[in-house]
Amino acid sequence: MKLCFRPSLLGMVLLGSLLLASAKTVASPARTTPELSLPANPRYAFEHIERAGLSTKTVTALLQDRKGFLWIGTQSGLLRFDGTDVATFSREEGLPTGFIDQLLLSPNGTVWVGTASGVAHFDGKRFVTLKLPSPAMSIQPIHQLFAIDKQGGIYIATTDGLLWIDGFDPNHTRLVTSKEGLPRGPIDALYFGSDGVLWFAVGHRLGRLRAPTSRPEILPTGIGRATEATTAILVDGEQKLWVRTSEHLEGFDLGTSQFIMDDAGIPGANEFGGPSFDRQGNLLVPTVNGLFRRVNHHWQAYGEKQGMSSEAVFAALEDREGAIWIGYGGMGLDRWPNPTTWSGWGKSEGLPDNVVWCALRDRQGRLWVGTNKGLAMWNAAAHSWRVWRQGQGLAGSMVRELALAKDGFIWALSYPGGLTRIDPATLQLQEIRIEPANARDPTGMAVAPDNKLWIGNAQYLKAISIEGGKRVFRNINFPSEVRNSTSHPVFSADGVLWTCGRSGISRFDGKHWLHFSAKDGLRSDVVTEIVPAGGNEIWFRYDEALGLGHLRLSGTATSVEHITTLQGLRTDAIYMIGLDHAGNIWTGGDSGVSMIDVQQHISNLTRADGLLWDDISADAFWVEPDGSVMIGTSRGLAQYAPQKAATAEAAHSVPVVVTSARLGNQERLAESNPEARYSQRVFSARFVPLTFREPQRYRCRYRLNDLESEFTETALREVRYPSLSAGSYVFEVSCRLDENEWSEPAKFAFSIRPAWWERWWARVLEAVLLIFVIYLMLRIRTKALEADRKRLEKAVAARSAELAAANRELAEAALTDPLTGIRNRRFFDSMIAADISQTIRAYSDASHSTDHRDLVFYLVDIDHFKEINDVYGHHVGDDALMEMAQRFSRVVRTSDMLIRWGGEEFLIVSRAAERREAQALAARILASVGSEPIDLGSGKSLLRTCSVGWASFPWFRSAPEALSLEEVLTLVDRALYIAKNSGRNQAIGIMAAERDPSDLQGDSSGDELMEVEGRKVRVLHLPGPQGKTETITPNPQTPNVNP
């Protein structure tokens, strides 16, 4: 909002207007409004019902039951309409015949059908025909062939007389004939009045029966001419008796017992169908020339000119929503919503065009209407519309606005075209040229309190006054911020100027300009209409679908609110805004109108309520002095009379009815709390809000108690629950329109029987069987577990054996040389400790024998073995090593150890040996190698020798722990070294230097003393075989694997 100050010219103009308005308000005497005249022959909004083939039916009778269903009797069956669906009943549903003559509602709400073939009632599922006392008795083929008294007794016009059947006991009957005073001849009509009297017509005589057991009373005055047949009798709310004959309609004065003709212009009776009353007691008479309605003792005729589908009317009924249903011959059914509330006029009633933009009443009470193709005024004296078109003084054909000046002159704004000023006395039209001549046409106008006409568009704002008989144009200055917001000026009742346009809203109070835009809370800067509720409050609309805006000023504070479809508006695309005398705000768009009352409650009115057309023209709103409202539409001018709408308004909360309830495939709606078998545990239901006013706009919510705690909201009209469990259920559904209160719920209770296996005896049997099965399963399971345990134990044992074997294999592999298959050094390390300990114990304990307790270690090296690898390759060398291992295995004992010590070296441990015999094993070792050539494959062989070094443990028998195993092995290695350095092919033994006669056998004179590893030892020499090691000459043809 911006506050702007401008020079005082505009302020003085507007301030003067305000003062003048105040002065006139004080000084002007009260004026009486002339009686309003309305155009003749208005048109109404009739809705033709197209559902389920209704559009071609011939309707013979109409009835609305207590629930709200509309029952439609035709020549080919009975229909029940709920606003959404049509249910059809025929002979298959129990009707005596398809031609329906009469429909009545009994005191308990039961629907009864009268036909020439029988009288039947609806039991909720089908029709049940009353049985007549005698098969020979037949029913008179007339319109009013039966009647129902207050106790439910049925009166039937038969060929034998007047038959009464007790409503509680159909076997209790009474036949009234000429013997009881009934005039001779066929009965023509029966009617039971609200006074508890049965009226009947026989021939041209009228009679009554006060009770089933009383005698008939025949009135002395006859009905019409003797040649006229009576077709219907009725008693209105004033207890006036009406008799419809084939030619006339007569009113019977019970006080004077005289018939009075009151049927001016009404054709004779139809072949079938008859008159009825609306809810105000007005008589509705169907004829072949339309529907005649008696209102305030005058007849009103309605036909095709008023919007009906046909003039061949055979039945009429007003429903509880205030709509009149009209049944036609061969044209089905029309719904006439709110006949006393809405009316209208269009081109067919004399307006220049159907598109109406504006309307007003002048000071003479004449109605003016601006249309797309000219201006019209209702001439009450001539009983016709007077029309002005462009070229007859009208500035333009499209009259968009009308304004009434204080002096009674009428201003018309055409766009395009400009201004026209109309003299109310002479009805002369004067086209007003805007000054300067190049100024664009105004887009809006308003009469100021000082009677000046203000006009505006996006570029200017001007005030026009008549001074000295001349028109004076004054340009109104305004701040730059206000530019483009002056297209539509309007004054509040207290004289404040409001304008709007493409840059927002502006306000001028005679001193200050205020400007409002999107920065102040507007949803758009493009505002197309303003309706002031005062100097500090306006309602406004946009040029796009943004809802209705509401701006209020309080001091320096501005509040902007919006009302949209979320709050209940019919549409957010608003074309029209209006304010009536009661303070209600009206809006209109392309789908009807909405009325917002002072409590902010919103009512939506559409063609279904009687509005002439749902497309509302822009700015087309006028409030009559009596409070009625004129609304322009694209189909004509609609009038709404709210003072007549109290009994005709459609209720916002309508009853909801369950129309179908099926359990399995069976319809169970007519039953009270039905019970279904378990095999029928599928529940489906159809329901409907019983309204004929846009039922599709209602939303419903439902739930199945004991299954659901929350409601489900839906726009559908059916629901299905499959596979329900056994138990009791209550289906509950309610509906509402927009944001109104939910209706009272409709309920349907039912239950599902348990399946046989859910009965108590089945439960007990199930428990016993369950216990037995559990016991049997436990037994089977126990046996299975035992078998599994044994199988697992076997499997574990087998697996353990496999693992042990595998471990042994692994251990064996770890202790065995993979090439030669003899033991490796790891085996030696793992086993020798025990032998050492055993030997030490034997020599340390005097009680033990020391015979054969020595351990003799032989370290053997194949002489010149590297040459085999170098010349013949490692694979030949590997074969030679394996052959050596086999030879050594043959010379050692089983208890001895044969170890591959490394490369071409072998270690032989002679266990439980005597050192004095050590030379013998050394000799066998030398002979095993040097006495036989080594097979090299491919027919080749090679003689090789070996060198052996040996020593015994313990080193000193007297001191077995003097030298350790490692030290002895070192001495063995030194002995091998001596043998290799001494020419190979020999065995060198090392023993302690101290002589022990038992150490060696034979002559030991050849022993040599030397120092080895810092020890003085005896070295024993043993030559090998006399063979000579062959020298290998490399063959140039043979590749050397390791050169």
C-alpha positions, 0 to 999 in steps of 0.5 A: 500500500502506498500513500500519495498526496495530490493537488486539491482539485480532485479533493475539492470535487470529491469533498464537495460530492460528499458534502452534497450527498450528506446534505441531500441525505438530511434534507430529502424527504422519504420516497416510496418505491413504485410497485415493481413490474416484472416482464410477462411470461418468464422462462424457467430452468427445466431439467430433462431426465435422460437416465435409463430410457426415461426420456421416451416414457409416457408417465402416468403417475408420480409419488415420492416416498418417505425415504425420498425415492421418486416413483414413476408410473408409466405405461410399461412398468414402474420406475424408482429414481434416487437421483442417480440410478433408476430401478425398474419393476415389472411383472417379474417383481410382482406387479399385476400389470405394466400399465400403472394408473395410480400411486399412493403412500399408506400411513406407515410409508408403504408404496401402493400401486393401482392398476386395472389388474390389481392393487399391490404394495411394495414389501421392500423386495417385490410387490404383493398383490391384494387378493380380492374376495371373489375371482369374478370381481374386477377393478374399474379401469380409472385413474383414482381406482383406490384410496387408503384411510388413516388406519391403512384400510384399502378402498377399491372401486370394483365392478361389484361396488366399493370394496374395503379391505382391512389393512391389518387383516386382508381377510376382513372386507366389506363390499358397499353396494346399492343395497347400502345406498351406493348409487347404481353405476360404476365408480369413477373416482375415489379420494381419501381426504385429510379430514378422514372422509372417503369421497367417491363419484358415481356417474355425475353424483358425488358422495362420501363415506365417513367410516368403513362401517357407515352408510354412504352419503350422497350429495344432492348436487350433481357434478357437471353435465350428465355426459361428463365422466368424473376423473378425479376428486381432490380436497385442498388445504382450505378443505375445498373439494375439487372435481375433475371431469372430462371437460371441466374442473369444478370447485365444490363449496361444502358450505353451500353444496354448490359446484363452481366452475373455475377452469378458464382456459384449462383443457379437458381431462387427459385419458389417464393421469390426474391433478395433484397439489404442491406443498403449499396446497396449490392445485397442479393440473396436467393437460395436453396444453401444458401444466396449469397451477393455481396460485393466489386464486389465479391460474398460471400456465406453463408450457414449452415457451416457459422451458418445458420439454413438452406440453402433453403433461399427464402427471405433476408432483412437488418433492420435498426439495421444492422441485416440481416433477412433470411427467409427459406423454412420450417425453419422459420427465422434467424436474422444475427446481424452485418454481417460486424462487427463480425465473428469467427472460431471454431473447425468446421473451423479447430481449435483444439477445440472450447474453445479458451484461447489466440491469437496473430499475429507474425511478419510474420502476422500469426495468432496463437490461443491457445485452450483447445486441442492444438495450431493452426496457420492460414497458409494463403498459404495453406489456412488452420490451422496448429495444434500442440498438446501435444506430438508434441513439445507442453508442454501441450495441454491447451495453456493458454497464448501466448507471442511474444518476440522481436526476433520474437520467440513465447512463449506458456504457457500451464497449466498444462504443462509449457513453449514452445518456437516456432521458427518463421522461422522453426516453430519448437517447443521446450519444456522448462523445468523450473529450478530447476526441482522440480519447479511448472509450471508457471501460468503467463508470460510476455516479458520484454522490454529487451526481457527476459521472466518473469514467475511467480506463487504463490511461485516464479518470474523468468526471462529467457534469452538466453545467448550464446545459453543457457537458463539462469534462474534468480530468482527474489527476492521480499519482503515477502509482495509480496509473493503470488502476483506474479502469473501473471506478466505483463509489462506496455508500459514504462517497469514497472512490475505489478503482481497479485495473491492471496495476492493482487497486486504488482508493481516494477519500478526497484527500489521499490516494492509497494504492494496493498491489501484490506487495500488500497481499493481492494474489495478482495485480490485475483486478477487474471488479470491485464491490465496496462494502464501505469506505474501508472495505471492499470485495474484489475479483481477478481476471484469473481463477484466484478466488474472491478477494476481501480487503479491509483497512483499519487505521494504517493496517491493511488486511487481505483475505481470500475465499476459494473453493476450499472454503466452499465457493462454486468456482475460483474463476469469478466473473461477477460480484454483488452485494445485496440488501441483507449484506450477502456477497454474491459471486458468479462464474461459469458454474453457477453462483455462490452466496456468502452470508454475514456468518460466512456460510456459503450457499451454491446455486446452479441450474439444478436449483432453478438458475436460468443458466450456469454461465454468469456474465461479468458485472451482471448483478442488480438488487431490486428494492424488494430484495430480489436479485437480478443476475445476467447470464449467457442465456438471459436475465435470471431473477432470484426471489429469496423471500420465496425461497424459505420452503423451496431451498434444497437442504444441505444435509440430505438423507442417505439410503442404502439401496442394495445390500447383498450377502454373497449373491443374495439381496438381503436389504429388506431383511432385518439383521440378516444372517448369512452362511459362511460361504456367503461372507462377501458383503456388497452395498450400494447407497445414495444421498437422496437428493435430486439437486446435483447428487454427483456433488455429494461425497460419502463416507462409510465404514464396517463397524467391528472391522474398521474404526475409521471412515473411508471417504469416497465419491463412489456409490458402492462398496464391497467387502470380500472374505469377512470373518464370522461375526456381527457387523454394522455397515454405516454410511453418511453423505454431505455437500461441500463442507456442510455437516455429514448427514445422519448415517444409514445403517445395515446390520448383518452377521456371518455364521461361523463355518462348521469348523468354527463351531464349539464342537468343532473347536473341541474336536480340533483341540483333541486332534491338535493334541494327538497330532502334536503328540504324533509329531513329537513322536515322529520328531523324536525318532527322526532326531534319534535317527539323525543323531545316530547318523550324525555320530556315524558321520562324525566318526567317519569324518573324524577318521578321515580327518585323522587319516588326513592329519596322519597323511599331512604329518607323514607328508611333513616328515617325509622327503617328497622326492626320495620318499624317505624321512626328512630333517623335520622327522629327525628333529621330532624323533631324535630327542627321545632317542637321546634321552633314552641313551643318556638314561641307559648310560647314567643308570648303573642298573641298566645294561649299556649293551647296544645303547649307542647312537651312531650318526652317519653323514653320507655325501655322493661324490661329484654328484653335482656333475650329474645335475650339470651334465644330465639335468636335475631330473636325472639327478633326482632319479639318481637321488631316489636310487641312492635312497633305495640302496641305503634303505637296503643296508640299514635296519628297520629300526634305524633312521634314514634321513635326507639331510639336504642336497645329495647328503643323507643322514643315517642314525643307527639306533641301539648300536655298538660303536665298536661295530660302526665300521661295519655299517660304514662299509656297507654304505660305501659298498651300496654306492660304489659297487654298482653304477647308477642308472641314468636312463636311456641305456646309460649308467654311471659309477659313483662313490660316496664319502661318509663321516660318522660319530657315536653318542654319547661321546663319552660313555662314562659321561653321557652328557658331556657333549650334546647332540648338536656337538656330536653332529658337528663332529660328524660333519667334520668327519665327512669333511675330512673324508671328502678332503682325503680323496672321497670314497671312504668313511671317516669315524671320529671318537674320543681320544681316550682309548676304550678297548671295547670301542672298536673291533680288530686292529686300531693301530691305524688310528690317527689322533688329531684335533677337531673343533678344539677337541683331541680325537681319534680318526678312523679311516675306512676306504671304499670299494676299489672301483674308480669314480667315472669322469663325465665328459659333457656331450655337446649333443646333450643340453646341460640343464645347469651350465 
